[in-house]
Amino acid sequence: MKVNMDYLKTFLIIITIIIPVQMITYFPWWSFIIFAIAIGVWVDVRKYKISAFLIGFITGFLIWFLGNVYFHFSYGGSLFSNEKHIPVYLILIGSGLIGGILTGLSIYVGSQILKQSSSPSIMISTP
């Protein structure tokens, strides 16, 4: 039965990745947060020795930073040509930090959803 649950988790993660990629034009830029929360719920990050936030931050930073570097060089350096007073490397690092923080917080929130639902609730009775 454990093998079937692993297949189900893998399938759900793949679907969670494919849906936003296919519908990127319909969603606003911040909609990846919803899918990052879903990934945080499905993937058990408690088995790793680093925190869920750090996993999400590193992942989000690399995706946003490297994605912007790719598009910057694909368009011949003209992607950030309107920003003459801010160096390009600051824009790239800034976008990586913003994406990393948002993804880190999203995966942390997703991991806490199951942790909170699986922990016993405390009942306080008044006399």
Backbone as a printed PyTorch tensor [residue, N CA C, xyz], in Angstrom:
tensor([[[  0.8270,  -1.1960,   0.0000],
         [  0.0000,   0.0000,   0.0000],
         [  0.8680,   1.2560,   0.0000]],

        [[  2.0640,   1.1670,   0.5790],
         [  2.9680,   2.3220,   0.6240],
         [  3.4180,   2.7330,  -0.7660]],

        [[  3.6360,   1.7530,  -1.6370],
         [  4.0810,   2.0350,  -3.0000],
         [  2.9980,   2.8120,  -3.7490]],

        [[  1.7420,   2.4410,  -3.5610],
         [  0.6440,   3.1400,  -4.2300],
         [  0.5510,   4.5850,  -3.7810]],

        [[  0.7900,   4.8710,  -2.5200],
         [  0.7490,   6.2430,  -2.0260],
         [  1.9030,   7.0590,  -2.5930]],

        [[  3.0700,   6.4210,  -2.7800],
         [  4.1900,   7.1270,  -3.3890],
         [  3.8830,   7.4860,  -4.8360]],

        [[  3.2420,   6.5750,  -5.5640],
         [  2.8520,   6.8760,  -6.9330],
         [  1.8300,   8.0100,  -6.9710]],

        [[  0.9030,   7.9920,  -6.0300],
         [ -0.1150,   9.0340,  -5.9760],
         [  0.5150,  10.3940,  -5.6800]],

        [[  1.4470,  10.4270,  -4.7250],
         [  2.1340,  11.6740,  -4.4130],
         [  2.9150,  12.1870,  -5.6200]],

        [[  3.6070,  11.3040,  -6.2990],
         [  4.3760,  11.7000,  -7.4870],
         [  3.4500,  12.2310,  -8.5670]],

        [[  2.3360,  11.5620,  -8.7840],
         [  1.3740,  12.0080,  -9.7810],
         [  0.8260,  13.3880,  -9.4340]],

        [[  0.4690,  13.5930,  -8.1820],
         [ -0.0740,  14.8890,  -7.7700],
         [  0.9590,  16.0050,  -7.8870]],

        [[  2.2020,  15.7120,  -7.5790],
         [  3.2520,  16.7230,  -7.7200],
         [  3.4530,  17.0840,  -9.1840]],

        [[  3.4640,  16.0810, -10.0490],
         [  3.6430,  16.3520, -11.4760],
         [  2.4690,  17.1720, -12.0180]],

        [[  1.2590,  16.8260, -11.6360],
         [  0.0900,  17.5880, -12.0710],
         [  0.1560,  19.0110, -11.5350]],

        [[  0.6050,  19.1630, -10.2910],
         [  0.7250,  20.4890,  -9.6970],
         [  1.7580,  21.3330, -10.4290]],

        [[  2.7380,  20.7220, -11.0020],
         [  3.7450,  21.4610, -11.7740],
         [  3.2380,  21.7470, -13.1900]],

        [[  2.5580,  20.8030, -13.8010],
         [  2.1340,  20.9560, -15.1940],
         [  1.0230,  21.9930, -15.3320]],

        [[  0.0730,  22.0070, -14.4280],
         [ -1.0620,  22.9230, -14.5510],
         [ -0.6180,  24.3830, -14.6100]],

        [[  0.2080,  24.8780, -13.6780],
         [  0.5780,  26.2900, -13.8000],
         [  1.4510,  26.5970, -15.0130]],

        [[  2.2410,  25.6320, -15.4500],
         [  3.0710,  25.8740, -16.6330],
         [  2.1800,  26.0260, -17.8620]],

        [[  1.1480,  25.2200, -17.9760],
         [  0.2540,  25.2910, -19.1250],
         [ -0.6470,  26.5300, -19.0940]],

        [[ -0.9530,  27.0200, -17.9120],
         [ -1.8870,  28.1450, -17.7990],
         [ -1.2110,  29.4250, -17.3130]],

        [[  0.0610,  29.5740, -17.6120],
         [  0.8300,  30.7110, -17.1130],
         [  0.2610,  32.0450, -17.5990]],

        [[ -0.3380,  32.0650, -18.7600],
         [ -0.8680,  33.3190, -19.2900],
         [ -2.1600,  33.7420, -18.6090]],

        [[ -2.8480,  32.8150, -17.9610],
         [ -4.1180,  33.1440, -17.3180],
         [ -3.9600,  33.5500, -15.8630]],

        [[ -2.8910,  33.1410, -15.2230],
         [ -2.6980,  33.4180, -13.8140],
         [ -1.8680,  34.6780, -13.6220]],

        [[ -2.0760,  35.3960, -12.5060],
         [ -1.1660,  36.5040, -12.1830],
         [  0.1950,  35.9550, -11.7420]],

        [[  1.1830,  36.8170, -11.6330],
         [  2.5590,  36.3780, -11.3620],
         [  2.6790,  35.6770, -10.0160]],

        [[  1.8500,  36.0250,  -9.0460],
         [  1.9900,  35.4760,  -7.7010],
         [  1.2420,  34.1560,  -7.5220]],

        [[  0.6160,  33.6400,  -8.5530],
         [ -0.2030,  32.4370,  -8.4080],
         [  0.6090,  31.1840,  -8.1190]],

        [[  1.9290,  31.2380,  -8.3150],
         [  2.7590,  30.0740,  -7.9900],
         [  2.7110,  29.7650,  -6.4980]],

        [[  2.3150,  30.7280,  -5.6850],
         [  2.2380,  30.5230,  -4.2370],
         [  1.2140,  29.4420,  -3.9080]],

        [[  0.0960,  29.4300,  -4.6040],
         [ -0.9480,  28.4280,  -4.3550],
         [ -0.4030,  27.0270,  -4.6100]],

        [[  0.3440,  26.8670,  -5.6840],
         [  0.8980,  25.5560,  -6.0210],
         [  2.0550,  25.1880,  -5.0910]],

        [[  2.8080,  26.1780,  -4.6150],
         [  3.8800,  25.8960,  -3.6510],
         [  3.2900,  25.4310,  -2.3260]],

        [[  2.1680,  26.0060,  -1.9130],
         [  1.4950,  25.5480,  -0.6910],
         [  1.0380,  24.0980,  -0.8740]],

        [[  0.4940,  23.7860,  -2.0420],
         [  0.0560,  22.4060,  -2.3090],
         [  1.2320,  21.4430,  -2.2710]],

        [[  2.3510,  21.8410,  -2.8190],
         [  3.5420,  20.9860,  -2.7650],
         [  4.0030,  20.8270,  -1.3240]],

        [[  3.9360,  21.8810,  -0.5260],
         [  4.3010,  21.7940,   0.8880],
         [  3.4010,  20.8570,   1.6630]],

        [[  2.1370,  20.7760,   1.2570],
         [  1.2090,  19.8480,   1.9140],
         [  1.5220,  18.4110,   1.5130]],

        [[  1.7930,  18.1720,   0.2420],
         [  1.9730,  16.8060,  -0.2520],
         [  3.3350,  16.2170,   0.0520]],

        [[  4.3710,  17.0160,   0.0190],
         [  5.7190,  16.4980,   0.2250],
         [  6.0390,  16.5890,   1.7120]],

        [[  6.4530,  15.5050,   2.2700],
         [  6.7750,  15.4720,   3.6930],
         [  8.1870,  16.0120,   3.8940]],

        [[  8.2960,  17.2960,   4.2140],
         [  9.6120,  17.9150,   4.3760],
         [ 10.1730,  17.6960,   5.7810]],

        [[  9.4040,  17.0760,   6.6400],
         [  9.9040,  16.8420,   8.0030],
         [ 10.9890,  15.7760,   8.0460]],

        [[ 11.1040,  14.9620,   6.9990],
         [ 12.1190,  13.9160,   7.0100],
         [ 13.4970,  14.4470,   6.6390]],

        [[ 13.5690,  15.6910,   6.1630],
         [ 14.8530,  16.2950,   5.8320],
         [ 15.4110,  17.0290,   7.0410]],

        [[ 16.7060,  17.2190,   7.0630],
         [ 17.3370,  17.8440,   8.2170],
         [ 17.3000,  19.3640,   8.1580]],

        [[ 16.8830,  19.9380,   7.0340],
         [ 16.7540,  21.3880,   6.9480],
         [ 15.2750,  21.7550,   6.9160]],

        [[ 14.9750,  22.9900,   7.2290],
         [ 13.5850,  23.4040,   7.3850],
         [ 12.8760,  23.5210,   6.0450]],

        [[ 11.5480,  23.4840,   6.1020],
         [ 10.7350,  23.6170,   4.8910],
         [ 10.9440,  24.9920,   4.2640]],

        [[ 11.1010,  26.0220,   5.0920],
         [ 11.3250,  27.3600,   4.5510],
         [ 12.6180,  27.4180,   3.7500]],

        [[ 13.6770,  26.8120,   4.2800],
         [ 14.9650,  26.8600,   3.5920],
         [ 14.9230,  26.0960,   2.2670]],

        [[ 14.2420,  24.9650,   2.2470],
         [ 14.0780,  24.2190,   0.9930],
         [ 13.3460,  25.0810,  -0.0320]],

        [[ 12.2600,  25.7000,   0.3960],
         [ 11.4950,  26.5480,  -0.5080],
         [ 12.2600,  27.7850,  -0.9330]],

        [[ 13.0130,  28.3820,  -0.0040],
         [ 13.7690,  29.5880,  -0.3390],
         [ 14.8410,  29.2940,  -1.3860]],

        [[ 15.5970,  28.2330,  -1.1700],
         [ 16.6580,  27.8870,  -2.1240],
         [ 16.0500,  27.5770,  -3.4950]],

        [[ 14.9670,  26.8150,  -3.4980],
         [ 14.3150,  26.4630,  -4.7530],
         [ 13.7730,  27.7040,  -5.4580]],

        [[ 13.0500,  28.5410,  -4.7290],
         [ 12.4780,  29.7460,  -5.3230],
         [ 13.5370,  30.7180,  -5.8020]],

        [[ 14.6010,  30.8820,  -5.0180],
         [ 15.6770,  31.7870,  -5.4200],
         [ 16.3200,  31.3200,  -6.7170]],

        [[ 16.6420,  30.0340,  -6.7800],
         [ 17.2880,  29.5150,  -7.9850],
         [ 16.3880,  29.6200,  -9.2170]],

        [[ 15.1100,  29.3270,  -9.0550],
         [ 14.1920,  29.3840, -10.1970],
         [ 14.0540,  30.8170, -10.7020]],

        [[ 13.8140,  31.7650,  -9.7990],
         [ 13.6160,  33.1510, -10.2270],
         [ 14.9210,  33.7710, -10.7270]],

        [[ 16.0130,  33.5370, -10.0430],
         [ 17.2870,  34.1220, -10.4460],
         [ 17.7460,  33.5700, -11.7890]],

        [[ 17.7840,  32.2410, -11.8960],
         [ 18.2580,  31.6280, -13.1350],
         [ 17.2860,  31.8510, -14.2970]],

        [[ 15.9990,  31.9090, -14.0020],
         [ 15.0280,  32.2190, -15.0490],
         [ 15.2310,  33.6160, -15.6100]],

        [[ 15.4550,  34.5850, -14.7310],
         [ 15.7060,  35.9490, -15.1970],
         [ 17.0420,  36.0750, -15.9060]],

        [[ 18.0510,  35.3430, -15.4400],
         [ 19.3390,  35.3590, -16.1430],
         [ 19.1560,  34.7850, -17.5460]],

        [[ 18.4150,  33.6940, -17.6680],
         [ 18.1660,  33.0890, -18.9730],
         [ 17.4670,  34.0790, -19.9100]],

        [[ 16.3900,  34.7070, -19.4360],
         [ 15.6680,  35.6360, -20.2920],
         [ 16.4830,  36.8810, -20.6030]],

        [[ 17.3020,  37.3100, -19.6630],
         [ 18.1540,  38.4740, -19.8990],
         [ 19.1210,  38.2080, -21.0590]],

        [[ 19.7580,  37.0680, -21.0290],
         [ 20.7070,  36.7600, -22.0940],
         [ 20.0210,  36.3150, -23.3850]],

        [[ 18.8280,  35.7450, -23.2930],
         [ 18.0850,  35.3490, -24.4930],
         [ 17.6860,  36.5600, -25.3280]],

        [[ 17.3710,  37.6550, -24.6400],
         [ 16.9730,  38.8700, -25.3440],
         [ 18.1410,  39.8190, -25.5500]],

        [[ 19.3370,  39.3340, -25.4740],
         [ 20.5200,  40.1300, -25.7540],
         [ 20.7920,  41.2390, -24.7560]],

        [[ 20.3820,  41.0520, -23.5270],
         [ 20.6260,  42.0530, -22.4970],
         [ 19.6460,  43.2070, -22.5120]],

        [[ 18.6050,  43.1080, -23.3330],
         [ 17.6430,  44.2100, -23.4280],
         [ 16.4480,  44.0470, -22.4950]],

        [[ 16.4260,  42.9980, -21.7100],
         [ 15.2720,  42.7550, -20.8460],
         [ 15.1310,  43.8340, -19.7870]],

        [[ 16.2360,  44.2840, -19.2260],
         [ 16.2020,  45.3110, -18.1910],
         [ 16.7760,  46.6260, -18.7000]],

        [[ 16.6390,  46.9050, -19.9710],
         [ 17.2380,  48.1110, -20.5420],
         [ 16.5350,  49.3860, -20.0870]],

        [[ 15.2980,  49.2910, -19.6330],
         [ 14.5800,  50.4810, -19.1580],
         [ 15.0840,  50.9430, -17.8020]],

        [[ 15.7140,  50.0850, -17.0690],
         [ 16.2160,  50.4110, -15.7370],
         [ 17.6840,  50.8140, -15.8280]],

        [[ 17.9560,  52.0290, -16.2140],
         [ 19.3340,  52.5000, -16.3870],
         [ 20.0130,  52.8030, -15.0470]],

        [[ 19.2270,  53.2190, -14.0500],
         [ 19.8160,  53.6350, -12.7810],
         [ 20.0180,  52.4980, -11.7860]],

        [[ 19.5190,  51.2990, -12.0940],
         [ 19.7150,  50.1370, -11.2180],
         [ 20.5450,  49.1110, -11.9810]],

        [[ 21.6500,  48.6530, -11.3950],
         [ 22.4530,  47.6350, -12.0930],
         [ 21.6680,  46.3360, -12.2890]],

        [[ 21.9450,  45.6630, -13.3750],
         [ 21.2110,  44.4420, -13.7310],
         [ 21.3820,  43.3670, -12.6650]],

        [[ 22.5770,  43.2410, -12.1140],
         [ 22.7910,  42.1850, -11.1170],
         [ 21.9410,  42.4040,  -9.8650]],

        [[ 21.6520,  43.6710,  -9.5140],
         [ 20.7760,  43.9290,  -8.3630],
         [ 19.3300,  43.5330,  -8.6710]],

        [[ 18.9110,  43.7560,  -9.8910],
         [ 17.5600,  43.3390, -10.2850],
         [ 17.4550,  41.8170, -10.2530]],

        [[ 18.4720,  41.1370, -10.7560],
         [ 18.4540,  39.6690, -10.7730],
         [ 18.4600,  39.1020,  -9.3600]],

        [[ 19.3090,  39.6260,  -8.5020],
         [ 19.3690,  39.1400,  -7.1160],
         [ 18.0960,  39.5060,  -6.3660]],

        [[ 17.5830,  40.7110,  -6.6060],
         [ 16.3420,  41.1320,  -5.9410],
         [ 15.1650,  40.2590,  -6.3180]],

        [[ 15.0410,  39.9380,  -7.6020],
         [ 13.9430,  39.0650,  -8.0110],
         [ 14.1270,  37.6600,  -7.4360]],

        [[ 15.3660,  37.2020,  -7.3450],
         [ 15.6270,  35.9000,  -6.7310],
         [ 15.2570,  35.8830,  -5.2570]],

        [[ 15.5790,  36.9740,  -4.5520],
         [ 15.2320,  37.0530,  -3.1250],
         [ 13.7190,  37.0980,  -2.9140]],

        [[ 13.0360,  37.8810,  -3.7210],
         [ 11.5750,  37.9600,  -3.5910],
         [ 10.9370,  36.6050,  -3.8900]],

        [[ 11.3560,  35.9760,  -4.9850],
         [ 10.8260,  34.6480,  -5.3160],
         [ 11.1760,  33.6100,  -4.2690]],

        [[ 12.3860,  33.6880,  -3.7180],
         [ 12.8030,  32.7450,  -2.6840],
         [ 12.0140,  32.8970,  -1.3990]],

        [[ 11.8090,  34.1290,  -0.9790],
         [ 11.0440,  34.3680,   0.2570],
         [  9.6030,  33.9090,   0.0870]],

        [[  8.9800,  34.2530,  -1.0420],
         [  7.5930,  33.8440,  -1.2660],
         [  7.4480,  32.3230,  -1.3580]],

        [[  8.3510,  31.6730,  -2.0590],
         [  8.2820,  30.2130,  -2.1760],
         [  8.5860,  29.5440,  -0.8430]],

        [[  9.5720,  30.0640,  -0.1100],
         [  9.9060,  29.5080,   1.2010],
         [  8.7470,  29.5950,   2.1730]],

        [[  8.1130,  30.7550,   2.2270],
         [  6.9570,  30.9110,   3.1210],
         [  5.7940,  30.0320,   2.6860]],

        [[  5.5980,  29.8900,   1.3850],
         [  4.4920,  29.0640,   0.8870],
         [  4.6850,  27.5950,   1.2330]],

        [[  5.8720,  27.0850,   1.0320],
         [  6.1200,  25.6760,   1.3460],
         [  6.0870,  25.4600,   2.8620]],

        [[  6.5580,  26.4250,   3.6300],
         [  6.4760,  26.3180,   5.0920],
         [  5.0150,  26.2670,   5.5460]],

        [[  4.1840,  27.1510,   4.9950],
         [  2.7630,  27.1560,   5.3510],
         [  2.1170,  25.8300,   4.9540]],

        [[  2.4390,  25.3400,   3.7610],
         [  1.8830,  24.0580,   3.3300],
         [  2.2930,  22.9070,   4.2340]],

        [[  3.5450,  22.9150,   4.6980],
         [  3.9940,  21.8380,   5.5860],
         [  3.3490,  21.9410,   6.9620]],

        [[  3.0150,  23.1530,   7.3800],
         [  2.3850,  23.3320,   8.6780],
         [  0.9110,  22.9570,   8.6760]],

        [[  0.2850,  22.9530,   7.5160],
         [ -1.1330,  22.6080,   7.4420],
         [ -1.3550,  21.1770,   7.9170]],

        [[ -0.5690,  20.2320,   7.4150],
         [ -0.7250,  18.8480,   7.8540],
         [ -0.2250,  18.6420,   9.2730]],

        [[  0.8170,  19.3640,   9.6510],
         [  1.3320,  19.2270,  11.0020],
         [  0.2830,  19.6820,  12.0160]],

        [[ -0.4120,  20.7570,  11.7270],
         [ -1.4360,  21.2640,  12.6320],
         [ -2.6590,  20.3570,  12.6550]],

        [[ -3.0100,  19.7740,  11.5090],
         [ -4.1830,  18.9120,  11.4910],
         [ -3.9100,  17.5500,  12.1320]],

        [[ -2.6330,  17.1340,  12.1820],
         [ -2.3310,  15.8340,  12.7740],
         [ -2.0250,  15.9240,  14.2650]],

        [[ -1.7780,  17.1250,  14.7680],
         [ -1.4900,  17.2620,  16.1920],
         [ -2.8070,  17.3130,  16.9670]],

        [[ -2.8180,  16.7400,  18.1690],
         [ -4.0610,  16.7500,  18.9520],
         [ -4.3800,  18.1540,  19.4170]],

        [[ -5.6620,  18.4460,  19.4170],
         [ -6.0860,  19.7760,  19.8690],
         [ -6.2290,  19.7740,  21.3880]],

        [[ -6.0000,  20.9040,  21.9870],
         [ -6.0880,  21.0520,  23.4390],
         [ -7.4710,  21.5990,  23.7890]],

        [[ -8.1630,  20.8860,  24.6290],
         [ -9.4800,  21.3210,  25.0570],
         [ -9.3560,  22.0080,  26.3970]],

        [[ -9.8460,  23.1900,  26.4930],
         [ -9.8450,  23.9380,  27.7450],
         [-11.2760,  24.0280,  28.2340]],

        [[-11.5000,  23.5140,  29.4170],
         [-12.8430,  23.5810,  29.9650],
         [-12.8720,  24.5750,  31.1130]],

        [[-13.9240,  25.2800,  31.1930],
         [-14.0770,  26.2460,  32.2760],
         [-15.0730,  25.7020,  33.2890]],

        [[-14.8350,  25.9810,  34.5590],
         [-15.7390,  25.4240,  35.5760],
         [-17.0930,  26.0840,  35.5960]]])
